[in-house]
Amino acid sequence: MKILLHICCAPCATYSVRNFQQQGYLAEGFFYNPNIHPYREFKRRLETLQNYCAAEKVPLLVREDYELEKYFSSVLACPPERCRLCYRLRLDEVARTAAERGYALFSTTLSISPYQNHEVLRQEGEAAASRYGLSFVYEDLRSGYGESIDISRRLNLYRQPYCGCVFSERERFYKGGT
C-alpha cells in the first residue's frame, strides 16, 4: 500500500523509511519544512535528504519554496502553541498533497524523535487526515531513534542539533544575558 511520508531530515528518514518498507508500505518521501531556519540550514537539510534518497532509491517529492512568512504567521498567532501550529501547517500540506496525488495514507518521520510532542503530533495528523478524507498512520518510532543516529553517522549524513525552528535553536544554544 502506498504512503506519503513527510520527512523532516535525512537522519530521521534512515530508520523511519525502512520501518515503513518492512511493513509492506511503498513509501514516497515528501519534504515540506518551512519551519527550518536559517535558509542555509534549510538547503543543507534538503540536499542531505536528496542525496540520501537518491542513494537508497527512495522516491522524494520536494516543496522547495521557502515559506518562512507563512510559518511565522502561523506559529506567532499563539506562541505557547507553536509546536502544535507547526505540526498543523506541515501535516496539513502533507495531507493536501497526498489527496491530490491519490494517496489514502500519510505519515511523518517526526514520530522518531523523542523531542517531539507525540500526543499533539498524533492529534494534528488525525485532524489533517479528517480534513482531506485520508488516514494518518501514526507510528511511535522513538525506539529506533538511537539506531537512526548510528545509521546517519555510518553514512556520514549531516545531523543537526535542533529541530529547525529559530525558537528551538534559541532554546538549545542561548544561555541568557546579552
Z-matrix of the N, CA and C atoms (Angstrom, degrees):
N
C 1 1.444
C 2 1.526 1 109.09
N 3 1.331 2 116.73 1 138.79
C 4 1.458 3 122.12 2 -178.43
C 5 1.527 4 111.39 3 -79.35
N 6 1.327 5 114.47 4 142.09
C 7 1.468 6 120.25 5 176.71
C 8 1.526 7 108.49 6 -140.43
N 9 1.329 8 116.61 7 136.36
C 10 1.458 9 121.32 8 174.19
C 11 1.526 10 106.63 9 -92.75
N 12 1.319 11 115.51 10 119.29
C 13 1.461 12 121.89 11 -173.00
C 14 1.523 13 110.62 12 -109.42
N 15 1.328 14 115.65 13 108.93
C 16 1.458 15 119.96 14 174.63
C 17 1.525 16 107.90 15 -64.03
N 18 1.332 17 116.20 16 129.48
C 19 1.464 18 121.12 17 -179.62
C 20 1.519 19 108.88 18 -120.46
N 21 1.328 20 115.11 19 124.88
C 22 1.461 21 120.36 20 -179.98
C 23 1.532 22 111.77 21 -84.50
N 24 1.341 23 116.91 22 -33.14
C 25 1.460 24 120.98 23 -178.27
C 26 1.530 25 108.97 24 -167.12
N 27 1.322 26 116.14 25 163.69
C 28 1.468 27 120.93 26 -178.44
C 29 1.527 28 113.15 27 -62.58
N 30 1.339 29 119.97 28 -45.34
C 31 1.466 30 118.31 29 -179.58
C 32 1.529 31 113.29 30 -57.15
N 33 1.325 32 117.25 31 -40.77
C 34 1.470 33 119.54 32 178.69
C 35 1.527 34 111.26 33 -71.01
N 36 1.325 35 116.91 34 -26.83
C 37 1.466 36 120.46 35 179.43
C 38 1.524 37 111.99 36 -71.12
N 39 1.328 38 117.86 37 -30.03
C 40 1.466 39 120.20 38 -171.76
C 41 1.516 40 112.42 39 -53.72
N 42 1.292 41 116.88 40 -55.43
C 43 1.465 42 121.49 41 -178.79
C 44 1.527 43 111.27 42 -78.08
N 45 1.327 44 116.07 43 -41.16
C 46 1.465 45 121.04 44 -173.74
C 47 1.522 46 112.70 45 -62.54
N 48 1.323 47 117.24 46 -48.07
C 49 1.468 48 120.63 47 -179.49
C 50 1.521 49 109.68 48 -60.74
N 51 1.320 50 115.94 49 -46.69
C 52 1.468 51 119.39 50 179.79
C 53 1.534 52 111.30 51 -60.24
N 54 1.326 53 116.77 52 -40.68
C 55 1.464 54 121.12 53 178.56
C 56 1.529 55 110.97 54 -58.40
N 57 1.323 56 116.74 55 -47.78
C 58 1.464 57 119.84 56 -179.93
C 59 1.527 58 111.17 57 -66.28
N 60 1.322 59 117.28 58 -39.99
C 61 1.468 60 120.11 59 178.43
C 62 1.524 61 111.14 60 -62.85
N 63 1.317 62 117.23 61 -41.25
C 64 1.464 63 120.63 62 179.83
C 65 1.525 64 112.27 63 -65.71
N 66 1.322 65 116.74 64 -22.66
C 67 1.464 66 120.68 65 176.23
C 68 1.529 67 111.90 66 -86.35
N 69 1.323 68 116.68 67 0.42
C 70 1.459 69 120.63 68 177.26
C 71 1.514 70 115.29 69 95.69
N 72 1.325 71 117.57 70 5.34
C 73 1.458 72 120.23 71 177.78
C 74 1.525 73 110.20 72 -79.98
N 75 1.327 74 115.71 73 145.15
C 76 1.458 75 121.84 74 169.49
C 77 1.522 76 105.55 75 -97.10
N 78 1.313 77 115.77 76 99.56
C 79 1.463 78 120.84 77 -172.73
C 80 1.518 79 111.52 78 -91.83
N 81 1.334 80 114.86 79 129.87
C 82 1.456 81 121.57 80 168.33
C 83 1.516 82 105.71 81 -111.42
N 84 1.320 83 116.74 82 127.74
C 85 1.447 84 120.65 83 179.13
C 86 1.515 85 111.49 84 -76.24
N 87 1.314 86 115.79 85 152.86
C 88 1.462 87 122.11 86 177.84
C 89 1.523 88 108.19 87 -140.00
N 90 1.324 89 115.98 88 118.37
C 91 1.460 90 121.60 89 179.92
C 92 1.521 91 108.90 90 -102.45
N 93 1.320 92 115.73 91 113.03
C 94 1.462 93 122.83 92 172.68
C 95 1.522 94 106.26 93 -147.08
N 96 1.328 95 116.00 94 104.38
C 97 1.459 96 120.96 95 -173.21
C 98 1.527 97 111.00 96 -145.39
N 99 1.348 98 116.93 97 70.39
C 100 1.465 99 119.33 98 -178.71
C 101 1.527 100 113.37 99 -70.01
N 102 1.325 101 116.70 100 -6.20
C 103 1.462 102 121.71 101 178.67
C 104 1.522 103 112.93 102 -75.52
N 105 1.315 104 117.47 103 -20.37
C 106 1.469 105 120.41 104 -173.20
C 107 1.524 106 110.04 105 -71.47
N 108 1.315 107 114.49 106 128.77
C 109 1.455 108 122.14 107 -174.85
C 110 1.524 109 108.92 108 -141.06
N 111 1.287 110 120.95 109 141.58
C 112 1.454 111 128.95 110 -3.25
C 113 1.538 112 112.00 111 -77.72
N 114 1.320 113 115.17 112 -178.27
C 115 1.460 114 120.89 113 -175.92
C 116 1.530 115 112.09 114 -58.90
N 117 1.318 116 118.08 115 -39.13
C 118 1.475 117 119.61 116 179.34
C 119 1.520 118 111.48 117 -62.91
N 120 1.312 119 117.36 118 -34.01
C 121 1.469 120 121.38 119 175.48
C 122 1.530 121 109.75 120 -66.32
N 123 1.320 122 116.12 121 -43.01
C 124 1.466 123 121.92 122 176.83
C 125 1.532 124 109.94 123 -56.22
N 126 1.326 125 116.42 124 -50.07
C 127 1.473 126 120.86 125 -178.92
C 128 1.530 127 111.33 126 -64.75
N 129 1.309 128 117.33 127 -39.91
C 130 1.469 129 120.07 128 -179.10
C 131 1.527 130 110.98 129 -64.45
N 132 1.327 131 116.61 130 -43.61
C 133 1.466 132 119.89 131 178.30
C 134 1.522 133 110.80 132 -65.21
N 135 1.325 134 116.45 133 -41.70
C 136 1.460 135 120.07 134 179.60
C 137 1.530 136 110.98 135 -63.74
N 138 1.310 137 117.79 136 -47.16
C 139 1.469 138 120.89 137 -179.62
C 140 1.523 139 111.52 138 -63.04
N 141 1.319 140 117.43 139 -40.48
C 142 1.463 141 120.77 140 177.14
C 143 1.523 142 110.10 141 -61.72
N 144 1.323 143 116.61 142 -43.23
C 145 1.463 144 120.64 143 178.92
C 146 1.525 145 111.21 144 -65.68
N 147 1.313 146 117.71 145 -43.70
C 148 1.467 147 120.28 146 179.23
C 149 1.528 148 110.85 147 -60.36
N 150 1.310 149 117.69 148 -42.78
C 151 1.462 150 121.05 149 178.53
C 152 1.523 151 111.11 150 -64.86
N 153 1.322 152 117.06 151 -42.43
C 154 1.464 153 120.96 152 178.88
C 155 1.531 154 110.51 153 -62.78
N 156 1.313 155 117.05 154 -49.11
C 157 1.472 156 120.47 155 -178.31
C 158 1.527 157 111.58 156 -63.49
N 159 1.315 158 117.51 157 -37.92
C 160 1.468 159 120.31 158 177.44
C 161 1.526 160 110.28 159 -63.67
N 162 1.324 161 116.98 160 -44.28
C 163 1.467 162 121.13 161 -179.44
C 164 1.524 163 111.74 162 -65.56
N 165 1.332 164 116.91 163 -36.00
C 166 1.469 165 121.59 164 -177.20
C 167 1.524 166 112.75 165 -94.34
N 168 1.336 167 116.24 166 0.78
C 169 1.471 168 122.00 167 -179.77
C 170 1.535 169 112.38 168 58.22
N 171 1.317 170 114.52 169 43.40
C 172 1.463 171 121.52 170 176.05
C 173 1.529 172 106.78 171 -100.65
N 174 1.333 173 118.18 172 118.87
C 175 1.469 174 118.73 173 178.03
C 176 1.527 175 110.38 174 -61.35
N 177 1.317 176 115.72 175 140.20
C 178 1.463 177 120.31 176 -175.79
C 179 1.516 178 110.04 177 -136.36
N 180 1.306 179 115.35 178 126.07
C 181 1.457 180 123.52 179 173.86
C 182 1.527 181 106.30 180 -103.24
N 183 1.322 182 117.14 181 132.05
C 184 1.468 183 120.66 182 -173.93
C 185 1.518 184 111.04 183 -123.85
N 186 1.316 185 115.55 184 132.04
C 187 1.465 186 122.34 185 167.46
C 188 1.523 187 105.26 186 -101.57
N 189 1.328 188 115.66 187 97.10
C 190 1.462 189 120.30 188 -175.65
C 191 1.518 190 113.68 189 -82.53
N 192 1.337 191 117.16 190 -14.20
C 193 1.456 192 117.78 191 179.96
C 194 1.529 193 108.96 192 -63.20
N 195 1.296 194 114.25 193 133.28
C 196 1.463 195 121.39 194 -174.31
C 197 1.523 196 108.24 195 -95.84
N 198 1.325 197 116.50 196 88.79
C 199 1.463 198 122.71 197 -173.32
C 200 1.531 199 111.70 198 -87.83
N 201 1.310 200 115.32 199 57.30
C 202 1.457 201 121.03 200 -177.14
C 203 1.532 202 111.84 201 -62.07
N 204 1.334 203 116.65 202 -41.26
C 205 1.466 204 119.65 203 179.84
C 206 1.524 205 110.91 204 -62.99
N 207 1.319 206 116.67 205 -41.10
C 208 1.465 207 120.88 206 178.67
C 209 1.530 208 109.94 207 -62.42
N 210 1.324 209 116.06 208 -42.30
C 211 1.462 210 120.66 209 177.91
C 212 1.532 211 110.44 210 -60.58
N 213 1.338 212 116.68 211 -52.45
C 214 1.465 213 119.64 212 -177.18
C 215 1.525 214 111.93 213 -63.43
N 216 1.320 215 118.21 214 -41.52
C 217 1.467 216 118.93 215 179.68
C 218 1.520 217 110.59 216 -64.25
N 219 1.309 218 117.15 217 -29.64
C 220 1.464 219 121.09 218 178.23
C 221 1.529 220 111.35 219 -73.03
N 222 1.319 221 117.37 220 -53.52
C 223 1.469 222 119.71 221 -172.86
C 224 1.521 223 113.49 222 -78.77
N 225 1.318 224 117.93 223 -25.60
C 226 1.463 225 119.41 224 180.00
C 227 1.523 226 112.40 225 -78.62
N 228 1.338 227 117.02 226 -7.92
C 229 1.463 228 120.58 227 176.07
C 230 1.527 229 110.52 228 -63.00
N 231 1.329 230 116.51 229 -29.92
C 232 1.469 231 121.44 230 179.85
C 233 1.533 232 107.86 231 -156.53
N 234 1.338 233 118.04 232 82.44
C 235 1.469 234 121.48 233 -174.49
C 236 1.528 235 116.35 234 -50.06
N 237 1.346 236 120.19 235 -38.84
C 238 1.467 237 117.95 236 179.03
C 239 1.538 238 113.34 237 -63.47
N 240 1.329 239 116.32 238 -19.98
C 241 1.468 240 121.44 239 -179.70
C 242 1.525 241 111.51 240 -104.83
N 243 1.325 242 117.06 241 22.02
C 244 1.464 243 119.30 242 -172.10
C 245 1.520 244 113.57 243 -59.79
N 246 1.322 245 118.99 244 -37.81
C 247 1.469 246 119.80 245 -179.99
C 248 1.528 247 110.32 246 -66.48
N 249 1.325 248 116.69 247 -44.23
C 250 1.466 249 120.30 248 177.13
C 251 1.532 250 110.45 249 -58.51
N 252 1.318 251 116.34 250 -46.31
C 253 1.455 252 120.72 251 -177.87
C 254 1.524 253 111.64 252 -66.91
N 255 1.316 254 116.79 253 -34.30
C 256 1.466 255 121.21 254 175.97
C 257 1.528 256 110.37 255 -67.00
N 258 1.333 257 117.31 256 -46.19
C 259 1.469 258 120.41 257 175.84
C 260 1.526 259 109.66 258 -57.41
N 261 1.334 260 115.66 259 -44.70
C 262 1.468 261 120.21 260 -177.61
C 263 1.524 262 110.83 261 -60.30
N 264 1.310 263 116.52 262 -47.32
C 265 1.463 264 121.02 263 -179.86
C 266 1.524 265 111.00 264 -58.00
N 267 1.315 266 116.24 265 -49.90
C 268 1.466 267 119.63 266 -175.74
C 269 1.519 268 112.53 267 -72.59
N 270 1.329 269 117.51 268 -44.96
C 271 1.465 270 119.50 269 -177.38
C 272 1.521 271 112.02 270 -70.05
N 273 1.327 272 117.28 271 -30.10
C 274 1.459 273 119.17 272 175.20
C 275 1.530 274 110.34 273 -64.94
N 276 1.316 275 116.57 274 -40.02
C 277 1.471 276 120.03 275 178.34
C 278 1.527 277 110.83 276 -67.29
N 279 1.317 278 117.08 277 -38.35
C 280 1.472 279 120.34 278 177.00
C 281 1.526 280 109.39 279 -62.84
N 282 1.326 281 116.86 280 -46.81
C 283 1.466 282 120.79 281 -179.14
C 284 1.525 283 111.01 282 -63.01
N 285 1.326 284 117.34 283 -43.73
C 286 1.465 285 121.01 284 178.70
C 287 1.525 286 110.72 285 -59.90
N 288 1.315 287 115.90 286 -45.25
C 289 1.463 288 120.80 287 179.88
C 290 1.521 289 110.83 288 -66.42
N 291 1.318 290 116.74 289 -40.95
C 292 1.469 291 120.58 290 178.10
C 293 1.524 292 110.25 291 -59.91
N 294 1.324 293 116.88 292 -45.51
C 295 1.468 294 120.79 293 179.90
C 296 1.527 295 110.68 294 -62.40
N 297 1.329 296 116.89 295 -43.89
C 298 1.470 297 121.11 296 179.37
C 299 1.524 298 112.14 297 -61.60
N 300 1.318 299 116.51 298 -33.97
C 301 1.469 300 120.95 299 -175.55
C 302 1.531 301 112.99 300 -94.98
N 303 1.316 302 117.39 301 5.93
C 304 1.457 303 120.82 302 174.69
C 305 1.515 304 115.92 303 83.53
N 306 1.313 305 117.10 304 18.27
C 307 1.462 306 120.92 305 176.13
C 308 1.523 307 109.35 306 -83.23
N 309 1.311 308 116.91 307 147.26
C 310 1.462 309 121.63 308 173.45
C 311 1.526 310 110.62 309 -100.34
N 312 1.345 311 116.53 310 -17.61
C 313 1.461 312 122.51 311 -173.15
C 314 1.525 313 111.20 312 -128.61
N 315 1.327 314 115.34 313 147.83
C 316 1.461 315 120.07 314 170.43
C 317 1.520 316 108.76 315 -148.67
N 318 1.335 317 115.03 316 160.90
C 319 1.459 318 121.49 317 179.19
C 320 1.522 319 108.27 318 -154.37
N 321 1.331 320 116.23 319 -171.81
C 322 1.461 321 120.98 320 -178.72
C 323 1.523 322 111.23 321 -147.71
N 324 1.316 323 115.76 322 146.09
C 325 1.464 324 121.20 323 175.26
C 326 1.528 325 111.61 324 -76.40
N 327 1.318 326 118.01 325 -9.07
C 328 1.466 327 120.23 326 176.46
C 329 1.520 328 111.19 327 -57.23
N 330 1.324 329 116.43 328 -23.02
C 331 1.469 330 120.62 329 -176.52
C 332 1.527 331 113.42 330 -73.46
N 333 1.330 332 118.11 331 -1.68
C 334 1.467 333 119.73 332 175.65
C 335 1.533 334 111.10 333 -88.22
N 336 1.307 335 116.47 334 -18.63
C 337 1.460 336 120.04 335 -172.58
C 338 1.528 337 113.09 336 -82.95
N 339 1.327 338 116.80 337 128.02
C 340 1.466 339 119.53 338 174.23
C 341 1.531 340 111.62 339 -73.14
N 342 1.323 341 117.33 340 -7.38
C 343 1.460 342 121.68 341 -177.97
C 344 1.526 343 113.04 342 -93.09
N 345 1.329 344 117.54 343 -7.86
C 346 1.464 345 121.39 344 179.23
C 347 1.526 346 110.02 345 -90.32
N 348 1.314 347 115.97 346 155.05
C 349 1.461 348 121.75 347 176.66
C 350 1.531 349 107.21 348 -86.88
N 351 1.313 350 116.56 349 99.81
C 352 1.463 351 121.17 350 -171.75
C 353 1.521 352 113.66 351 -68.05
N 354 1.310 353 117.84 352 -34.07
C 355 1.466 354 119.11 353 179.02
C 356 1.528 355 110.24 354 -65.58
N 357 1.321 356 116.61 355 -44.97
C 358 1.463 357 121.12 356 178.83
C 359 1.525 358 109.83 357 -67.24
N 360 1.315 359 117.17 358 -40.41
C 361 1.461 360 121.45 359 177.72
C 362 1.531 361 110.30 360 -57.83
N 363 1.309 362 116.40 361 -46.37
C 364 1.469 363 120.74 362 179.00
C 365 1.537 364 110.52 363 -63.18
N 366 1.320 365 116.70 364 -45.43
C 367 1.470 366 120.12 365 -179.91
C 368 1.524 367 111.57 366 -58.72
N 369 1.314 368 116.20 367 -45.53
C 370 1.467 369 119.79 368 -178.20
C 371 1.529 370 111.49 369 -70.04
N 372 1.324 371 117.62 370 -36.13
C 373 1.462 372 120.22 371 175.69
C 374 1.514 373 111.61 372 -63.72
N 375 1.316 374 116.52 373 -44.02
C 376 1.467 375 120.65 374 179.94
C 377 1.527 376 111.27 375 -67.48
N 378 1.332 377 117.38 376 -36.99
C 379 1.470 378 120.48 377 177.81
C 380 1.530 379 110.58 378 -65.58
N 381 1.327 380 117.28 379 -43.12
C 382 1.467 381 120.62 380 177.89
C 383 1.526 382 110.19 381 -63.60
N 384 1.320 383 116.57 382 -41.24
C 385 1.469 384 120.61 383 178.28
C 386 1.522 385 110.15 384 -59.99
N 387 1.309 386 116.81 385 -43.08
C 388 1.465 387 121.51 386 -179.65
C 389 1.529 388 111.19 387 -62.85
N 390 1.321 389 117.10 388 -40.63
C 391 1.473 390 120.90 389 -179.63
C 392 1.524 391 112.04 390 -63.27
N 393 1.330 392 117.49 391 -29.17
C 394 1.464 393 120.95 392 -175.19
C 395 1.525 394 113.71 393 -112.68
N 396 1.321 395 117.79 394 6.96
C 397 1.462 396 120.84 395 177.75
C 398 1.518 397 113.44 396 68.37
N 399 1.326 398 116.47 397 35.74
C 400 1.465 399 122.78 398 -178.34
C 401 1.522 400 110.10 399 -118.50
N 402 1.318 401 115.65 400 -179.10
C 403 1.464 402 121.91 401 172.51
C 404 1.522 403 108.76 402 -117.10
N 405 1.326 404 115.27 403 132.55
C 406 1.458 405 121.51 404 174.59
C 407 1.518 406 107.51 405 -94.33
N 408 1.311 407 116.32 406 123.40
C 409 1.461 408 121.51 407 179.79
C 410 1.525 409 107.29 408 -95.94
N 411 1.321 410 115.57 409 102.33
C 412 1.460 411 119.77 410 177.53
C 413 1.522 412 108.22 411 -90.32
N 414 1.304 413 115.62 412 125.76
C 415 1.464 414 122.49 413 175.10
C 416 1.521 415 106.92 414 -125.31
N 417 1.308 416 117.43 415 123.06
C 418 1.462 417 120.64 416 174.62
C 419 1.521 418 106.98 417 -81.69
N 420 1.315 419 115.58 418 99.34
C 421 1.466 420 121.65 419 -174.96
C 422 1.527 421 113.07 420 -100.50
N 423 1.316 422 117.35 421 13.19
C 424 1.472 423 119.86 422 -176.55
C 425 1.522 424 112.91 423 -57.72
N 426 1.323 425 117.27 424 -28.60
C 427 1.471 426 119.39 425 179.06
C 428 1.528 427 111.37 426 -64.90
N 429 1.326 428 117.94 427 -18.93
C 430 1.461 429 121.86 428 178.82
C 431 1.514 430 114.06 429 -96.49
N 432 1.324 431 117.21 430 4.07
C 433 1.461 432 120.56 431 -176.62
C 434 1.532 433 111.88 432 -60.45
N 435 1.326 434 116.80 433 -47.40
C 436 1.467 435 120.25 434 179.30
C 437 1.517 436 111.93 435 -60.50
N 438 1.318 437 116.02 436 -41.41
C 439 1.467 438 119.74 437 178.36
C 440 1.526 439 110.90 438 -64.93
N 441 1.332 440 117.22 439 -36.83
C 442 1.472 441 119.48 440 178.30
C 443 1.530 442 110.39 441 -63.47
N 444 1.320 443 116.77 442 -36.23
C 445 1.468 444 120.44 443 176.83
C 446 1.527 445 109.73 444 -65.14
N 447 1.334 446 116.65 445 -46.05
C 448 1.468 447 120.65 446 178.98
C 449 1.521 448 111.48 447 -59.75
N 450 1.329 449 116.60 448 -45.77
C 451 1.468 450 120.58 449 -179.30
C 452 1.524 451 110.23 450 -62.87
N 453 1.320 452 116.57 451 -46.46
C 454 1.466 453 118.96 452 -177.41
C 455 1.529 454 111.60 453 -65.73
N 456 1.312 455 117.47 454 -33.93
C 457 1.476 456 119.59 455 175.66
C 458 1.525 457 110.77 456 -68.35
N 459 1.321 458 115.39 457 -43.29
C 460 1.465 459 119.69 458 179.45
C 461 1.536 460 111.22 459 -61.17
N 462 1.331 461 116.64 460 -37.35
C 463 1.463 462 121.41 461 179.81
C 464 1.528 463 112.48 462 -87.01
N 465 1.339 464 116.18 463 -0.22
C 466 1.464 465 122.34 464 -179.71
C 467 1.536 466 111.91 465 58.11
N 468 1.340 467 115.61 466 42.58
C 469 1.459 468 120.70 467 177.85
C 470 1.525 469 109.80 468 -83.49
N 471 1.305 470 116.23 469 145.51
C 472 1.459 471 120.68 470 175.06
C 473 1.524 472 108.97 471 -62.96
N 474 1.344 473 115.67 472 126.28
C 475 1.476 474 121.92 473 176.91
C 476 1.522 475 107.63 474 -115.75
N 477 1.298 476 115.66 475 125.04
C 478 1.454 477 121.36 476 -177.83
C 479 1.526 478 110.47 477 -92.22
N 480 1.343 479 117.43 478 150.31
C 481 1.473 480 120.31 479 -177.33
C 482 1.531 481 114.99 480 -93.27
N 483 1.338 482 118.82 481 11.85
C 484 1.467 483 121.38 482 178.20
C 485 1.523 484 108.95 483 -155.30
N 486 1.334 485 117.33 484 163.78
C 487 1.466 486 121.77 485 -172.46
C 488 1.516 487 112.72 486 -63.51
N 489 1.309 488 116.76 487 -26.26
C 490 1.455 489 119.51 488 179.26
C 491 1.508 490 113.49 489 131.39
N 492 1.327 491 117.26 490 -30.06
C 493 1.461 492 118.33 491 -177.16
C 494 1.529 493 110.23 492 -83.00
N 495 1.314 494 114.30 493 155.52
C 496 1.457 495 120.48 494 -177.75
C 497 1.531 496 111.06 495 -64.92
N 498 1.320 497 117.31 496 -28.64
C 499 1.466 498 120.76 497 178.46
C 500 1.528 499 110.47 498 -68.13
N 501 1.311 500 116.01 499 -43.19
C 502 1.465 501 121.15 500 178.05
C 503 1.528 502 110.73 501 -65.45
N 504 1.323 503 115.81 502 -39.99
C 505 1.462 504 119.82 503 178.12
C 506 1.530 505 109.75 504 -61.29
N 507 1.321 506 116.87 505 -43.72
C 508 1.465 507 120.73 506 178.42
C 509 1.529 508 110.52 507 -60.97
N 510 1.328 509 116.81 508 -46.97
C 511 1.467 510 120.20 509 -179.78
C 512 1.522 511 111.47 510 -60.47
N 513 1.306 512 116.69 511 -35.17
C 514 1.462 513 121.25 512 -176.90
C 515 1.535 514 112.03 513 -76.52
N 516 1.338 515 117.29 514 -40.23
C 517 1.459 516 119.87 515 -168.98
C 518 1.533 517 115.92 516 -112.20
N 519 1.315 518 118.33 517 -26.16
C 520 1.460 519 120.61 518 -176.10
C 521 1.524 520 109.87 519 -79.46
N 522 1.303 521 116.23 520 125.12
C 523 1.468 522 120.97 521 -177.25
C 524 1.520 523 112.15 522 -105.85
N 525 1.317 524 117.13 523 10.80
C 526 1.463 525 120.85 524 179.09
C 527 1.511 526 111.21 525 91.32
N 528 1.297 527 115.81 526 172.22
C 529 1.464 528 120.14 527 -179.38
C 530 1.513 529 110.99 528 83.10
N 531 1.335 530 114.72 529 -168.22
C 532 1.463 531 119.31 530 -179.49
C 533 1.496 532 111.31 531 -117.88
